[in-house]
Amino acid sequence: MHPPLWKGDLLQMESWLRHATGAAALLLCANACNTLDIPPRDSVGADGAFATRLRGAPSQLSVGTASVLRGQESSEQTTHSHTCQRETIDVMVRWVEPSLSTDQAVILCTAAAHAARQPLHAAGLNDTPVRYQVTIVSDGGGIWQQPARPVRPELVVAFWFPAGDDAAALRARVISTTAHEFHHIATAMTGQRRWGAHREPEAYLAGACALLAIEGQLRREQLPGRHDPRADSLLPAAARRSGNAGNAMGQSLQAFFRGDRIQRDGEEGRALLRHCHHTIGFPAIAH
């Protein structure tokens, strides 16, 4: 049994359902609840489930994270690491061979830094020092928690992701999750309301926008929208909001597609990037 997360804290936890496949025992709480029960590993999808906890006023914000990966308890110790920097953002990717090659880790590190940078820049936080740790888990599942710590003098974030046979799919998972969660962090750092009808849809949009900008294309199958609304009656309000927000955002983004994918430099891709800029402040032109 794993204990509940972070008793007595204010939580930003709606992202739990972004990759959840089942409703059983998936218990989330309201904004000021006393506990957050972590979903069982067998109730989340193969991509895992992630949450960011935000506590305190913007000037004293503390950030914690949790990652839940499906499968038997992981026991591996990472043996390889690669670090990279993009402006004020330092990223470390950790892994065990052969789940990732060094060349793949280099590309993944740069993509993760870019994905973290976009929401921060959109919020005007260009000069924020960041240390971001990305750990690739290849021998099972588990629950990993990064304890909350103050943003200043730097923002410290860590997530754990499941390895896979497809390096491109792993990279897309890291990019979309990073942009989604850093959007929540960035808006909280600037004092914007942490909960509301638009907050979770915007975070889903951030994930899609980052994928298009960084990877150069976005496929229909990468859009959010895997939540089954038939489970809504079994879920708390926060979980329903997150799942349905993902479905709604995925459906709205379908309007930008004529085929099964859009290209960053194509007409549809440019239209979506403009939408990203007007809606959440992401660059209208990808660099």
Secondary structure as a PSIPRED ss2 file (coil, helix, strand):
# PSIPRED VFORMAT (PSIPRED V4.0)

   1 M C   1.000  0.000  0.000
   2 H C   1.000  0.000  0.000
   3 P C   1.000  0.000  0.000
   4 P C   1.000  0.000  0.000
   5 L E   0.000  0.000  1.000
   6 W C   1.000  0.000  0.000
   7 K C   1.000  0.000  0.000
   8 G C   1.000  0.000  0.000
   9 D C   1.000  0.000  0.000
  10 L C   1.000  0.000  0.000
  11 L C   1.000  0.000  0.000
  12 Q E   0.000  0.000  1.000
  13 M C   1.000  0.000  0.000
  14 E H   0.000  1.000  0.000
  15 S H   0.000  1.000  0.000
  16 W H   0.000  1.000  0.000
  17 L H   0.000  1.000  0.000
  18 R H   0.000  1.000  0.000
  19 H H   0.000  1.000  0.000
  20 A E   0.000  0.000  1.000
  21 T C   1.000  0.000  0.000
  22 G C   1.000  0.000  0.000
  23 A C   1.000  0.000  0.000
  24 A C   1.000  0.000  0.000
  25 A C   1.000  0.000  0.000
  26 L C   1.000  0.000  0.000
  27 L C   1.000  0.000  0.000
  28 L C   1.000  0.000  0.000
  29 C C   1.000  0.000  0.000
  30 A C   1.000  0.000  0.000
  31 N C   1.000  0.000  0.000
  32 A C   1.000  0.000  0.000
  33 C C   1.000  0.000  0.000
  34 N C   1.000  0.000  0.000
  35 T C   1.000  0.000  0.000
  36 L E   0.000  0.000  1.000
  37 D C   1.000  0.000  0.000
  38 I C   1.000  0.000  0.000
  39 P C   1.000  0.000  0.000
  40 P C   1.000  0.000  0.000
  41 R H   0.000  1.000  0.000
  42 D H   0.000  1.000  0.000
  43 S H   0.000  1.000  0.000
  44 V E   0.000  0.000  1.000
  45 G C   1.000  0.000  0.000
  46 A C   1.000  0.000  0.000
  47 D C   1.000  0.000  0.000
  48 G C   1.000  0.000  0.000
  49 A E   0.000  0.000  1.000
  50 F E   0.000  0.000  1.000
  51 A E   0.000  0.000  1.000
  52 T E   0.000  0.000  1.000
  53 R E   0.000  0.000  1.000
  54 L E   0.000  0.000  1.000
  55 R E   0.000  0.000  1.000
  56 G C   1.000  0.000  0.000
  57 A C   1.000  0.000  0.000
  58 P H   0.000  1.000  0.000
  59 S H   0.000  1.000  0.000
  60 Q H   0.000  1.000  0.000
  61 L C   1.000  0.000  0.000
  62 S E   0.000  0.000  1.000
  63 V E   0.000  0.000  1.000
  64 G E   0.000  0.000  1.000
  65 T E   0.000  0.000  1.000
  66 A E   0.000  0.000  1.000
  67 S E   0.000  0.000  1.000
  68 V E   0.000  0.000  1.000
  69 L E   0.000  0.000  1.000
  70 R C   1.000  0.000  0.000
  71 G C   1.000  0.000  0.000
  72 Q C   1.000  0.000  0.000
  73 E E   0.000  0.000  1.000
  74 S C   1.000  0.000  0.000
  75 S C   1.000  0.000  0.000
  76 E C   1.000  0.000  0.000
  77 Q C   1.000  0.000  0.000
  78 T C   1.000  0.000  0.000
  79 T C   1.000  0.000  0.000
  80 H E   0.000  0.000  1.000
  81 S E   0.000  0.000  1.000
  82 H E   0.000  0.000  1.000
  83 T E   0.000  0.000  1.000
  84 C E   0.000  0.000  1.000
  85 Q E   0.000  0.000  1.000
  86 R E   0.000  0.000  1.000
  87 E C   1.000  0.000  0.000
  88 T C   1.000  0.000  0.000
  89 I E   0.000  0.000  1.000
  90 D E   0.000  0.000  1.000
  91 V E   0.000  0.000  1.000
  92 M E   0.000  0.000  1.000
  93 V E   0.000  0.000  1.000
  94 R E   0.000  0.000  1.000
  95 W E   0.000  0.000  1.000
  96 V C   1.000  0.000  0.000
  97 E C   1.000  0.000  0.000
  98 P C   1.000  0.000  0.000
  99 S C   1.000  0.000  0.000
 100 L C   1.000  0.000  0.000
 101 S C   1.000  0.000  0.000
 102 T H   0.000  1.000  0.000
 103 D H   0.000  1.000  0.000
 104 Q H   0.000  1.000  0.000
 105 A H   0.000  1.000  0.000
 106 V H   0.000  1.000  0.000
 107 I H   0.000  1.000  0.000
 108 L H   0.000  1.000  0.000
 109 C H   0.000  1.000  0.000
 110 T H   0.000  1.000  0.000
 111 A H   0.000  1.000  0.000
 112 A H   0.000  1.000  0.000
 113 A H   0.000  1.000  0.000
 114 H H   0.000  1.000  0.000
 115 A H   0.000  1.000  0.000
 116 A H   0.000  1.000  0.000
 117 R H   0.000  1.000  0.000
 118 Q H   0.000  1.000  0.000
 119 P H   0.000  1.000  0.000
 120 L H   0.000  1.000  0.000
 121 H H   0.000  1.000  0.000
 122 A H   0.000  1.000  0.000
 123 A C   1.000  0.000  0.000
 124 G C   1.000  0.000  0.000
 125 L C   1.000  0.000  0.000
 126 N C   1.000  0.000  0.000
 127 D C   1.000  0.000  0.000
 128 T C   1.000  0.000  0.000
 129 P C   1.000  0.000  0.000
 130 V E   0.000  0.000  1.000
 131 R E   0.000  0.000  1.000
 132 Y E   0.000  0.000  1.000
 133 Q E   0.000  0.000  1.000
 134 V E   0.000  0.000  1.000
 135 T E   0.000  0.000  1.000
 136 I E   0.000  0.000  1.000
 137 V E   0.000  0.000  1.000
 138 S C   1.000  0.000  0.000
 139 D C   1.000  0.000  0.000
 140 G C   1.000  0.000  0.000
 141 G E   0.000  0.000  1.000
 142 G E   0.000  0.000  1.000
 143 I E   0.000  0.000  1.000
 144 W E   0.000  0.000  1.000
 145 Q E   0.000  0.000  1.000
 146 Q E   0.000  0.000  1.000
 147 P E   0.000  0.000  1.000
 148 A E   0.000  0.000  1.000
 149 R E   0.000  0.000  1.000
 150 P E   0.000  0.000  1.000
 151 V C   1.000  0.000  0.000
 152 R C   1.000  0.000  0.000
 153 P C   1.000  0.000  0.000
 154 E C   1.000  0.000  0.000
 155 L E   0.000  0.000  1.000
 156 V E   0.000  0.000  1.000
 157 V E   0.000  0.000  1.000
 158 A E   0.000  0.000  1.000
 159 F E   0.000  0.000  1.000
 160 W E   0.000  0.000  1.000
 161 F E   0.000  0.000  1.000
 162 P E   0.000  0.000  1.000
 163 A C   1.000  0.000  0.000
 164 G C   1.000  0.000  0.000
 165 D C   1.000  0.000  0.000
 166 D C   1.000  0.000  0.000
 167 A H   0.000  1.000  0.000
 168 A H   0.000  1.000  0.000
 169 A H   0.000  1.000  0.000
 170 L H   0.000  1.000  0.000
 171 R H   0.000  1.000  0.000
 172 A H   0.000  1.000  0.000
 173 R H   0.000  1.000  0.000
 174 V H   0.000  1.000  0.000
 175 I H   0.000  1.000  0.000
 176 S H   0.000  1.000  0.000
 177 T H   0.000  1.000  0.000
 178 T H   0.000  1.000  0.000
 179 A H   0.000  1.000  0.000
 180 H H   0.000  1.000  0.000
 181 E H   0.000  1.000  0.000
 182 F H   0.000  1.000  0.000
 183 H H   0.000  1.000  0.000
 184 H H   0.000  1.000  0.000
 185 I H   0.000  1.000  0.000
 186 A H   0.000  1.000  0.000
 187 T H   0.000  1.000  0.000
 188 A H   0.000  1.000  0.000
 189 M H   0.000  1.000  0.000
 190 T C   1.000  0.000  0.000
 191 G C   1.000  0.000  0.000
 192 Q C   1.000  0.000  0.000
 193 R C   1.000  0.000  0.000
 194 R C   1.000  0.000  0.000
 195 W C   1.000  0.000  0.000
 196 G C   1.000  0.000  0.000
 197 A C   1.000  0.000  0.000
 198 H C   1.000  0.000  0.000
 199 R H   0.000  1.000  0.000
 200 E H   0.000  1.000  0.000
 201 P H   0.000  1.000  0.000
 202 E H   0.000  1.000  0.000
 203 A H   0.000  1.000  0.000
 204 Y H   0.000  1.000  0.000
 205 L H   0.000  1.000  0.000
 206 A H   0.000  1.000  0.000
 207 G H   0.000  1.000  0.000
 208 A H   0.000  1.000  0.000
 209 C H   0.000  1.000  0.000
 210 A H   0.000  1.000  0.000
 211 L H   0.000  1.000  0.000
 212 L H   0.000  1.000  0.000
 213 A H   0.000  1.000  0.000
 214 I H   0.000  1.000  0.000
 215 E H   0.000  1.000  0.000
 216 G C   1.000  0.000  0.000
 217 Q E   0.000  0.000  1.000
 218 L E   0.000  0.000  1.000
 219 R E   0.000  0.000  1.000
 220 R H   0.000  1.000  0.000
 221 E H   0.000  1.000  0.000
 222 Q H   0.000  1.000  0.000
 223 L C   1.000  0.000  0.000
 224 P C   1.000  0.000  0.000
 225 G C   1.000  0.000  0.000
 226 R C   1.000  0.000  0.000
 227 H C   1.000  0.000  0.000
 228 D C   1.000  0.000  0.000
 229 P H   0.000  1.000  0.000
 230 R H   0.000  1.000  0.000
 231 A H   0.000  1.000  0.000
 232 D H   0.000  1.000  0.000
 233 S H   0.000  1.000  0.000
 234 L H   0.000  1.000  0.000
 235 L C   1.000  0.000  0.000
 236 P C   1.000  0.000  0.000
 237 A H   0.000  1.000  0.000
 238 A H   0.000  1.000  0.000
 239 A H   0.000  1.000  0.000
 240 R H   0.000  1.000  0.000
 241 R H   0.000  1.000  0.000
 242 S H   0.000  1.000  0.000
 243 G H   0.000  1.000  0.000
 244 N H   0.000  1.000  0.000
 245 A H   0.000  1.000  0.000
 246 G H   0.000  1.000  0.000
 247 N H   0.000  1.000  0.000
 248 A H   0.000  1.000  0.000
 249 M H   0.000  1.000  0.000
 250 G H   0.000  1.000  0.000
 251 Q H   0.000  1.000  0.000
 252 S H   0.000  1.000  0.000
 253 L H   0.000  1.000  0.000
 254 Q H   0.000  1.000  0.000
 255 A H   0.000  1.000  0.000
 256 F H   0.000  1.000  0.000
 257 F C   1.000  0.000  0.000
 258 R C   1.000  0.000  0.000
 259 G C   1.000  0.000  0.000
 260 D C   1.000  0.000  0.000
 261 R E   0.000  0.000  1.000
 262 I E   0.000  0.000  1.000
 263 Q E   0.000  0.000  1.000
 264 R C   1.000  0.000  0.000
 265 D C   1.000  0.000  0.000
 266 G C   1.000  0.000  0.000
 267 E H   0.000  1.000  0.000
 268 E H   0.000  1.000  0.000
 269 G H   0.000  1.000  0.000
 270 R H   0.000  1.000  0.000
 271 A H   0.000  1.000  0.000
 272 L H   0.000  1.000  0.000
 273 L H   0.000  1.000  0.000
 274 R H   0.000  1.000  0.000
 275 H H   0.000  1.000  0.000
 276 C H   0.000  1.000  0.000
 277 H H   0.000  1.000  0.000
 278 H H   0.000  1.000  0.000
 279 T H   0.000  1.000  0.000
 280 I H   0.000  1.000  0.000
 281 G C   1.000  0.000  0.000
 282 F C   1.000  0.000  0.000
 283 P C   1.000  0.000  0.000
 284 A C   1.000  0.000  0.000
 285 I C   1.000  0.000  0.000
 286 A C   1.000  0.000  0.000
 287 H C   1.000  0.000  0.000
